């Protein structure tokens, strides 16, 4: 049996011909848009008989594989009896700095199109033209050669021969993967209650190319219940790639463990974990420049060998494995993980690699998306993360500092920064005495100034390194990118702090853009223990009427948890008054029910206030404090204090909605109780009130959308740390009089509603 390898012309030639170094000093965020503009500009000069964006496709047999190679050539030019393939390339470099004969990878792309076209039309010879355009000056350089069909055919087979070892490795692996997927059984002795139902719903969702929203309780085993049916879809050839998306490092580890468990049961699957660039960078500073970093210098000369090596020898490509091979081949570990994302079966990474328009994996082609599945873990986090990804801001102070820095260095940059600083000064004056103020429409003048600044900064950044200029260059680019997205899902507002002023493009409702960024994928599964109320999350995460939803009941007995409500006010104005009562309640609790406890507070300031008084009154009790800005090692040390079968009580003071209230798995006797202080409402602030007003105008409950639902989500997450298995028992105390109100009680899990008031 001969298997087919489908690959785009560009991907094929880039694999074989790419060379050079990573250099992110002046990579423009608007490069893609600029390239599109230039392509359209050149294509508009074509004659009526010429053609643009012509789809070309061919099958080429080499050894035991059929290569289906396709793509769109920029232009087909006809003059007399001559045919010319035109390949348009934009560059920020001055044209005299380009290789005089053009880049080999560009010739390879154009020649491959020429081969396909001449083969389809029985041409004995064909012209190939590279059209280089300088992005700022619009200067053009044309390079043209004529090739016989025989030359092009030899070239095409040579390219495929070079690609074959890698293609063969992947093809053999995918055949083995699909067979092992069919044979794979659920990797535990039995399903927990609800797990089979969840796995079945995910499988049905994939087979029907739908999306699914799942509320499934903490401790049910959501990771394996979603990952397992996704992997089974490999065997049906419904899915070729799985993205497991998370918001936190700890849930990434859980996904890696699930992948390892399935491998131990016979699954042949290659997974890669993408870790943030700042965390994996080998250098003291994260500067992706060939003259600073040996892992960036010549990266593209070595990357193919590195990929071939790791794919041939490893299945679980986590951070440690990636770093080992990155050092072995002297390649950037972060870029290495991104390149592996295009060949791995499962990619475990942050939400932003799919949903953030500024950093998403651009090379994932539409055809590939159709066989790609998105598993979105802890999906409740995607609401605020979505707002963050689709928002942008600029601050006056940064332009003032840049103006001072470049006053005697570069007049063009100085003038640009000065004009933008002046624009902010006038904005500040026109806002009267308001600290925060909304703006109906973005001033076109600012957009012009920012575009001028970006254009002026590019050539300067090619010659010198200024951290301030580089950061502002990227910020301005990001801001301009969000400008193109502005609609009624946004609010534009200004904020004054002393002499400074910030302008923000705030995405109030991320639903439309989350839906847009997730478009084209075969299926999406959004799941969380606290995706409640489901209609709210379906609405705000971009769900559609035809999507499936599922609410899985808790598999655990009510008897495993004792629920208490202490009706004290934890509202800001009452905190000092009720603090002593809270401290007495905590002490009474651990006296009557000794063990390990986590106590969650709605703010760090409130936490410290109670903690300091508690420690003064009861110095004999072992307490651990969540510090602000803890490293991963410090977090691990915090959790390590919660040991099973301890003779003494241990209390951890932590922040509600912080790193210890989600994804933490303290099984058995490691955790005996959770105390939640307050209903978790976000602090009253201008942005939250904008959210409230926006959804009120949409005839929805704005206060719930802005405050109640996000707050109660934190409460449910914190409480979910307690019962992780059928053997776990413990106590949950909810401290706030609002927990006795009907609306708040309706948001509690069913198994929490049989409570005792203390």
N, C-alpha and C positions, 0 to 999 in steps of 0.2 A: 504494500500500500504506500502510495506517494502522498506525503502531507504537504499542505499549502502553507506558506509563510506570507502573510500580508504585511507589506511595509511601504511607507511613503518614500518617494524619491529623496526628499530632503533628509529624512532620518537615516536612510541607507548611506547616502554619500557623506553625511556628517560623521557617521560611525567610522567610515573607512578613511576619510581625508582630514578630519578636524585636527588642528594642531594649535600650539600657542599657549598663552597663559590666561589665568583669571585676572581681570583687572576691573574692580568695581568702583574705581575712584569717580568716574564721571559717566557711569551708565545711566542714561536718562530714563525716568519712569515713563516718559511719553514717547519712547523710541518706537513702540508698536504703532501708535497713532501717526507719528511722523512718517514711518515707513509706508503706511497705507496712503497717506496724502501724496507722497512722492510717486508711488506706483500709479495712482489715479492721474497725477499730473502728466507723467510720461505717456500713459495709455491714451490720454486725451489728444496726444499729437499723432496717434496712429491714423493711417488712411482708412477710408470707408471699407476697403476690401480686407484690411487687417483684422485679426481677432485677438481678444484679450481673455485672460483667465480660462484657458482651454484645458478641459479635463482630459488627461491621457492615462492609459492603463495598458499593461502588457503582462503576460505570463512568461517566465523564463525558467526552464528546467535545468537544474544543476545537480548532478549526482542523484540522490534520492529525495530531493525536495523540489517543489514547484514554488517559485517566488512570484507572487502577484505584486507588481510594483506600480504605484499610481501617484498622481499628484496633479496640480494645476500649473501649467507654465504661464508666465506673465504675459507673453505676447507671441503671436504667429504673424510674421510680416511677409507679404507677398509682393514681389516686384519682377515683372516679366515672367521668366520661367524659374526664378529663384525663390526658395523658401528659407526664412530665417527665424530661428528660435531666439526670442529676446528674454533675457533674465535681468531683472532690475534689482539693483542693490543700493541701499542708502547707507551713508557712512558719515560719522561726525568728524572723521579725520580729514585734513586737507588732502586733496586728490594727489598732490605731488608726493605725499608720504605713503601712498598705497604702493604695493608691489607693481612694477611697471607692466607686468604681464597679467595682472589680476590674481586673485587667490585660487589655488587649486580646487578647493571645495566648491567654489562658485562655478568654475568651469565644469566640474564633475556633475553638478546639478543640471546645468544647461545641456550638457552632452547626453545625459540620461534621457531628458525630454526629447532631444533630437533623435536619439536612437529609437524611442517608441514611435515618434511621428513618422520617421522615414521607413520604419518597418511596416507600419499600418498602411502607408501610401506608396510602397514600392519605390522609394526614391533612391537613386544611386549616390547622391550627395546632398548635403544640406548645410546652410550657414548657421553658425552659433555666435550670438552677440551678448556680451556683458555690458550693461548700461549702469555705470556708477554715478550716483548723484550725491553731492555734498549737501548735508541737511540745512546748513545755515545760509550758504551762498547760492545754492541751487546750481553750482557749477557741475558740468557733466563730462564724463569721459566714456568713450565708446571703444570697446575692444571686440574685434570680429575675426573669426576663423572659419574656414570651410573644411568639412570632414566628409569622407566617403562612408557609405553605409557599413562597409567591411571594417573600417577603422572603429566606428561607433559600436559595432557588434562585439569586436574584440575587447573594447573598453568596458562594455556592459558586463560581459562574462568575467572580466578581471575584477570588477567591483564586487560582483556576487561571490566570486571565489574567495575574496578577502573577508567577506561577511559570513561566509558559510560556516566556519567553525563555531562562531557565536550562535548563529541561527540553529545549527544542529544541536548544540548543547541545550538551548531553550526548548526546541521542539521535542527532543527526547524526554526532557524533564516534564513538559506539559502532558505528554502522553502518559507518563508514569503517574503524574499528579492526578489526572482524570480517572485512571484505573483505581488508584488508591482511595480516591474520594468516594467512588461507588462502593468500595469494600468497607469503608470506615463505619464503625458503630459508635454510638454515643459513648464518650470516654469516661463515663462513671458507671458504677454497678447498676444504678437505677436513676430514673428521673425524679427530681423533687416534685411535689405537688405544684402544678402550674407550668413547670418547665416544658413538658411535652406540648402543651397548648401554645406556649410562646414560640417554640421551635417550629411547630406546624404553621403558625400564622406567618412567620418570617419566610418559610419555604414557599407558601402560597403567594405571598407578596412578590417574591422574586419571579416565580413562574408566570405571574400575570402582569409583570412589569408595572407594579403599583408602588405607592408609598404607604408606610405604616407608622402610626404613632402609638407607642406602648407605655402604659404605666404599669410597672411590675415592681413589687416590694423589694426593699433591700434584703439581701441574704438569699434570694431565690436562685442566684447564679445567672444573672442576665447576660454576662459576657459569653459564657459557653452556650447559652440558649439561643443567642443570635449568631454567634460565630460558626457554630456547628452546622446549622442549616445553610448558611452562606457557603461554607466549604463543600457541602454536599451538592450544591448547584454547579460546582466545577464538573462533576461527573456527568451531569445532564448537558454540559456545554452551554448552559444559560449564562454563566458568568466566567470571565477570564481574569478579573482583578477585583480585589476587595480593599476598600479603604476603611480602616477602623479609626474613627476620629474621636479624639478626647480633648478635654480642657486641662487635664492635670497629669503630671508625671506618674503619680501613683496608679491611675487607671490605665496608663500605658503599660505599666508592669503587669497588671492583671491580664491584659490582652496578650502580652508575650507569654505569660504562663499558660493561658488557654491554648495558644498555638503550639507550645511545647508539649502539652498534654495530648493533643490530637496527633502530633508527630510520634509520640511514644506509643500510640495505638495504630501506627502504620501509615499515617498520612504523609505523602511526599509533597511538602509545600515550602516555598521560600518566602520568608517575611523579612521586611526591613523596617526598622524604627528610625524615624527622622527626629533628631534632637535639635533644638534651637542652635543657630550658628554660634552665638556668644558662649554657650555651654561647652561646645565640642572643639572650639578653636584651639589649636596647639600653641599659638603665639600669645605673648603678653597683651598685645592689642589686636582687636579684630580688624586688621587692615588687609583687604584682599588685593594686594599689589605685588607684582612679580619682583620688584626691587626690595621688598620688605619680607616677603614670605616665600620660602622655598617650596611650600606645598601648593602655592598658587602659580609659581614660575614653572612653565612648561606642563601645566596640569593636563592639557588636552593631548599632549604627546604620550602620556602614560596611562590615561584613564581606561582605555580599552583593555589593556593587559590586566589592570587592577580589577575591572569588572569580571573579566573572564576567570580570573583566579578565584575571587570570592564566590562567584556563582557556582563554579565547579566544585568547591570544597565546603561550602557552608549552607545551612538551611535557615538558621536563626541569626539574622544579621542585626543584632542589637547594638547599642552604643559601644560596648567593650570590643565586640568583634570588628565593627567598622573601624574603630580607632587602631586596632592591631594591623589591619590590612592597609589602612591609610598611611600609617608610618612605614610599612613594608614597601609600598610603591611610591611614597612621597607625594601623596595627593591630599587635597583639602577634604577632611572628613565630612564636612557639611555638604559640599557640592557632590561628593561621592555618594552620599545617601540620596540626594535628589536624582542623580543619574540612575541609581539602582531602583528608584521608585517606578521607572518605566519598564523594568524587566521583572520585578518581583510579583508574586501572586497576591500577597497581602502587604499593605502599607499601613503601619501604625504611626499616627502623627496627629498634630494639633489641627483643630478646625480650620485654621487660616489657610492651610495649603489647598483647600477646596473652595472655601467661601470668601476669602479676602481678595478683592479685585487687584490688590497691589502685590500680592505674593503668591497667588495660586499657581499650580503646576500648568503652565501655559502649553506645554508640548503634548498634553493629553488630548489627542485629536477627537473630533466628534464621533468618528467610527469606533474608537476605543471606548468612549464614554458609554456607548450602547451596551457594552458587555461588562461595565464596571458598576459595582454595588457600593453604596455608602452606608456604613453602620455608624450612627451618631450616638455615642455614649454620653450619659449625663446631659441629655439634650436641653434640660432647663437652663444650663449655662450659656447656651447659644443665643439666648435673647439679648443679654447685655453684651456678650462678645460680638454679636451681630451689629449692635448699635456702635460699638467701638470700632469695628472694622470699616463701617460705612461712613464714619464721621471724620472730620479733619479740623484742625485749628491752627491759627497763626498768632504770634504774640509780638507786640510792638518792641519790647525790650530787646529781642533777638536781632531785629533790624537796626536798632540804635547801636548795639555793640558792634555789629558788622560795619556800620558806617564809621565808627571810631577806628576800628582795626584797619580799614582800607583807605583812610583819609589821605595818607601820604604814599600808599602802595599802588593803588589802581583806581583811577578817576571814574572809570565806567561802573565798577562795582559800587564805589562810594556814592555815585549819583543815583543808582538804582535803589540802594538801601536808604538813602536820604529821602527819596520820593515816597517810598513805602512807609517810612517812619512818619513823614508829614501827613500821609493819608490817615494813619492811625491817630495822629494828634487831632485832625479835624473830626474824625469819628468820635473821639473822646469829648470834644467841645460840644458837638451837636447832640450828645446824649443827656444833656442837662445834669442833674445830680443823681441820676439812677446808677446803682452799682451794676445791675443787669438790665439789659434792654434787648428786645427783639427788633430785627430788621426785616422789613417786608421783602426787599429785593437786593441781591448782591450788586454792588456798584461795578459796572463794566470797566470803569477806570482802574479799579484794583486788579482785575483780571489782566488787563493790558500791562500794567506795571509788573505783575508777577511773571508774565510770559517774557517780558524784557529782561527781568532779573535772571530767569532760568537760562535764556540764550546767552546772556553776558557771562554767567558763571561757568558754562561748559568749557570754553577755551582756557579760562584761568585755571580751572581744576586740572587741566591736562599738563599744566606747567608747574604748579606748586600745590602743596598740601596745606589747607587751612581747615581744621576741624569745624570751626564755626560756619565757614562758607559751605562746606560739604553737607553739614547737618541741615542748614537752611535751604540748600539746593534741593535735598530730598523732601523736606517738609513742604516746600513750595510746589514741587511736582505732585506730591500726594494730595495737596489741597486742590490743585487744578484738576486732578483726576476726579475728585469728589464733586467739583463744580459741575461736571458733565452729568452727574447723577441727580442733581437737585430737582425735587418735585414736591407734591403735597405731603410726602412722607418725611419731609425735613422741616426744621426750624433753624433760621439763621439768627444767632444772638451774639451780643457783646457782653464782656464782663470786665469791670474796672477793679483793680486792686492797687491802692495808693496811686503811683504815677503811671502804672502799666495798664494796658488794655489788651484783651484777647478777643479774637473773632473766631467763632466756632460754627461750622456747618454740622448741625446735630441731627443724626438720623433717629427720629423718634420711633418710627415703626419700621423695623428691618424686614418685615414679611416679604415685601415685593422683591427686594434684592437677594434675600436668601433663596427665594424661589427661582430667581433668574440665574444665580450662580450654581444652583443644583440642577438646572435644566439639562436634559440630554442623557443623564445617567439612567441605567436600566431601572434601578429601584433605590429608594432611600428608606432606612429604618431609623426613626428617632425614638430613643428609649431612655427611661429614667425611673427611679423609684418615686420621684416627686413630680411627675408630669401631670400635675393636678391643680386646677381642673383641666381636663383634656381639651375641651372646646377653646379655652384661652390659648393653650400652647399650639393647637392646630392653626389658630388664627394668626398668632404673632410669629410663628416659624414658617409661614408661607404655605400652609396646607391647602388642599383643594377639596371640594365636596366629594369627589370620587375616591379620596384616600381612605384606607382602612384605619380603624382604631381598635385598641384592645386594652382592657383593664384586667390585670391578673390579680385575683385575691391573694392575700398572704397565705403562705403554706404553714405558718406557725400558729400554735394554739394561743388563744387569748391568755390562758393561764401562765404562759411563759413570761408575761410582762405585767407588773403592777403599775398602773397609771394613777398619778396624783396631780391635782391642780391646787396650787397655792394662790388664792385670789388677792395678790398684792398689786398695787400700781407700780409699774416700772417706767412710767412716762417720765420724760426728762425732768419735769418740775417736781416730781415726787421721789426721785431716786435717793436723795440724802435722807429723807424722812423714813423710807422703808428699808434702808440699807441694813440696819441692825436686825430687823426681822428676817431678812434674807440670810444673814450670817448665822443667826440662831437656828433657822430651818436647816441649813446645810450641816451644822454641827449635830443637831438632833438626828438627822437622817443617817449620818455615818456612825453615830452611837448605836442606833437601833438596827442598822443594816450595814455592818462593816464590809469593806471591799474597796475596789478601785472605781473612781468616779471621774467623769468629765463634766465640767460645768461651763456652759457657754453663755457669753454676754454679748449684747448687741453692739457694743463699741469697746475699743481698747481702753479708753479713758475710764469708762464705767467699770471694766474688769479690774484695772489697777486700783481703783478706789476701794472696791470690795476686798480684793486680794490683800492689800496692805493692812487693812483693819483685821481681816481674818487671821493673818499670820501673827499679828500683834497679840490677838486674844488667845489664839491656840497654837503656840509655837511648837508644840509637841507633835503636831500632825504633819505628815509628809505632804508637801505641796510642790507642784511643778507649774511654772508659768510659761505661757506662750510669749516669746519675745517678738518684737516687731522685726521684720526682715530676716527671719531665720534661714540659714542655708539648708540644703537637703540633708547634710550630715547632722545638723542640729535638730532638724525635724525627726530624723530617725532616732536620735538619742532620746528625744522627748517621749516617743512612743515606746522605746525600749524599757522605759521605767515601769510600764504596765506589764508586770510579769504574772503568770498564772500561779494560783495557790499561794499568794503572799499572806503572811501572817498579819501584817499591818495594813492600815488603810492608806491609799495614795490618791490624792486629788489633783487633777489637771485643770488649770484655769485657762480657758481658750476663748477665741472670738467666734461668734456665730457667723457662719458664712465664710470662715477662714479655712486654712489648709487642713485643720484637724476635724472639721465638721462634715467633710465629704471624702468618700473613697478610702477612709481608714477602716481597717479590718482587724479589730481586736476580739478574737474569738474566745469562747469559753469564759474562764475565770479571769481573763486579762482585763475585762471591763464588766462591772456589776451594776453600774447605774449611770444615767445621764440626767443632768439638770439643765433646763433651758430657761434662761432669764429673759422674759419679754417675748413679744410676738414677732420680733425680727424686722419690724418695719424699717426701711431705709430712712436715714435722717431727712427731715424736711429740707428741701433745697430747690433752687430755681429750676434745674433740669427735671427733677421728679415732678414738679408742678406743671412744667410744660407738657410732660407725658400725660399727666392727669387731664389737663385742659384739652389736649389733642383728642384723646379717646372719648371724653365727654361730648365733644363736637361730633364725633362719629356715632353718637347714640349708644355708647358702651359705658360701662362703669369705670370712669377714669381713675378714681381713687383705688379701686381694686387693681387695675392694670399697673399703676405707678407704685403703689405701696403694699397693699394687702397680699396679693399673690406672690410677689418676690419675697416678702417678709416671711410668710408662712412656709414658703419653700425651704428657707434656711432652717426653720424649726423642724420640719419633717426630715431634712437631711441629717441634722444633729441627732435627733431621736433614732434615726436609722442606724447609728453606729452600734446600737446595743445588741440586738438579736440578729446573729449572723448564721445560725444553724439550728437544727431541731433540738440540740442539747443546751442551748443558751437560755439563761433565765436572768431577769434583772428588773430594775426600777427606773421609771421615767417620771420626773417631776417637772411640770410646766408651771412657771411662776409668772402669773399676770392675771388680773381680773377679767381681761378681755377673752380669755379662753373659755369663760362661762357664757359669752355672748353667742347667740344662735349662728350668726354668720361665720364666726371663727371656728365654732364646733363643726360646722358643715364641711370645713376644709381639713379636718383631722381624719386620719385613716379609721376605717370601721373598728379595727381592733384596739384603737385608743379611746373609744367613746364610752367604754364601761369604766369610768374613772371615779376616784374618791376625792372629795374636796377636803383639804386639810387647813 
